Amino acid sequence: MPVQVELPVSGPAHDASGSSARLALFLSAAVCPGAGHFVQRRWILGALYLTAFVACLVMMLLAVIVPLMMNLRIALDLAEKGSNEAFRTISLVKVLTLFGLTVMVYLAALVDIIAYARRQARRQLNEHQKALVPRN
């Protein structure tokens, strides 16, 4: 006895998960790491990536700005009073280390967004395939 299975006439309906995955990737890549996680409703991980990225970025900027401001103060004191205080150097190793850490947080957030979107797509495909299997 042959089993009949109803197949959809057109392809599967376009769902919003593909567009939300693209939006999440765009937000994490272009706006700030962690923003895409909020689109995916992964609040804690989004907050962690956002906090880690902003903290690394602020520390890197401070590693450059603080010595520059101190040098400006020293230069102004030298011009005004003839002070002989030594200029501060910017630690290239510290700046590059913090930059590398910032880039690693950024890339980890992007990889996590892509991996989560793939897992969701695979899960939806499995559910769709299970729905097409005939039940006796």
C-alpha positions as CSV (number, residue, x, y, z in Angstrom):
1,M,0.0,0.0,0.0
2,P,1.6,3.3,-1.1
3,V,2.0,6.1,1.4
4,Q,1.1,9.6,0.2
5,V,3.1,12.5,1.5
6,E,1.9,16.1,0.9
7,L,4.8,18.2,-0.3
8,P,4.6,22.0,-0.4
9,V,3.9,23.4,-3.8
10,S,6.3,26.2,-3.4
11,G,9.5,26.1,-1.4
12,P,9.5,26.5,2.3
13,A,8.2,29.9,3.4
14,H,10.8,32.5,4.0
15,D,11.2,33.0,7.7
16,A,12.6,35.9,9.5
17,S,15.4,33.9,11.2
18,G,17.7,34.3,8.2
19,S,17.3,38.1,8.2
20,S,17.7,38.2,12.0
21,A,20.9,36.2,11.7
22,R,22.2,38.8,9.1
23,L,21.1,41.6,11.3
24,A,22.8,40.1,14.4
25,L,26.0,39.7,12.4
26,F,25.8,43.2,11.0
27,L,25.2,44.7,14.5
28,S,28.1,42.8,16.0
29,A,30.4,43.6,13.1
30,A,29.5,47.2,12.5
31,V,28.1,48.6,15.7
32,C,29.7,46.8,18.7
33,P,30.4,43.2,19.7
34,G,27.5,42.0,21.8
35,A,24.8,44.0,20.0
36,G,24.0,41.1,17.7
37,H,23.7,38.8,20.8
38,F,20.9,41.1,22.0
39,V,19.1,40.6,18.7
40,Q,19.4,36.8,19.3
41,R,18.0,37.3,22.8
42,R,21.2,36.1,24.4
43,W,21.3,38.9,27.0
44,I,24.1,37.7,29.3
45,L,26.5,36.7,26.6
46,G,25.8,40.0,24.8
47,A,26.4,42.0,27.9
48,L,29.7,40.1,28.5
49,Y,31.0,40.7,25.0
50,L,29.9,44.4,25.1
51,T,31.5,45.0,28.5
52,A,34.8,43.2,27.5
53,F,35.1,45.0,24.2
54,V,34.4,48.5,25.7
55,A,36.8,47.8,28.6
56,C,39.6,46.7,26.3
57,L,39.0,49.7,24.1
58,V,39.0,52.2,27.0
59,M,42.1,50.7,28.5
60,M,43.9,50.9,25.1
61,L,42.8,54.5,24.6
62,L,43.9,55.4,28.2
63,A,47.3,53.8,27.5
64,V,47.8,56.4,24.8
65,I,45.9,59.4,26.1
66,V,47.3,59.5,29.6
67,P,51.0,59.7,28.6
68,L,50.1,62.3,25.9
69,M,48.3,64.5,28.5
70,M,51.1,64.2,31.0
71,N,53.6,65.2,28.2
72,L,51.4,68.2,27.4
73,R,51.5,69.2,31.1
74,I,55.2,68.7,31.3
75,A,55.7,70.7,28.1
76,L,53.6,73.6,29.4
77,D,55.4,73.5,32.7
78,L,58.7,73.6,30.9
79,A,57.6,76.6,28.8
80,E,56.3,78.4,31.8
81,K,58.8,77.6,34.6
82,G,61.7,75.9,33.0
83,S,61.0,72.6,34.6
84,N,63.3,69.7,33.7
85,E,60.8,66.8,34.3
86,A,61.3,63.9,31.8
87,F,58.7,63.2,29.2
88,R,56.6,60.1,29.5
89,T,56.8,57.4,26.8
90,I,53.9,55.5,25.4
91,S,54.4,51.8,25.9
92,L,54.1,50.2,22.5
93,V,53.9,46.7,24.0
94,K,51.0,47.7,26.2
95,V,49.1,49.4,23.4
96,L,49.6,46.5,21.0
97,T,48.7,44.0,23.7
98,L,45.5,45.8,24.5
99,F,44.8,46.2,20.8
100,G,45.2,42.5,20.2
101,L,43.0,41.7,23.1
102,T,40.3,44.0,21.7
103,V,40.5,42.4,18.3
104,M,40.3,38.9,19.9
105,V,37.1,39.9,21.7
106,Y,35.7,41.4,18.5
107,L,36.4,38.2,16.5
108,A,35.2,35.9,19.2
109,A,31.8,37.7,19.2
110,L,31.6,37.4,15.4
111,V,32.4,33.7,15.5
112,D,29.9,33.1,18.2
113,I,27.2,35.0,16.3
114,I,27.9,32.9,13.2
115,A,28.0,29.6,15.1
116,Y,24.8,30.3,16.9
117,A,23.0,31.2,13.6
118,R,24.2,28.0,12.0
119,R,23.0,25.9,14.9
120,Q,19.6,27.6,14.7
121,A,19.4,27.0,11.0
122,R,20.4,23.4,11.4
123,R,17.8,23.0,14.1
124,Q,15.1,24.5,12.0
125,L,16.1,22.3,9.0
126,N,15.8,19.2,11.2
127,E,12.4,20.2,12.5
128,H,11.3,20.8,8.9
129,Q,12.6,17.4,7.8
130,K,10.8,15.7,10.7
131,A,7.6,17.4,9.7
132,L,7.9,16.0,6.2
133,V,8.4,12.4,7.4
134,P,5.1,10.4,7.0
135,R,3.7,9.0,10.2
136,N,2.0,5.6,10.0
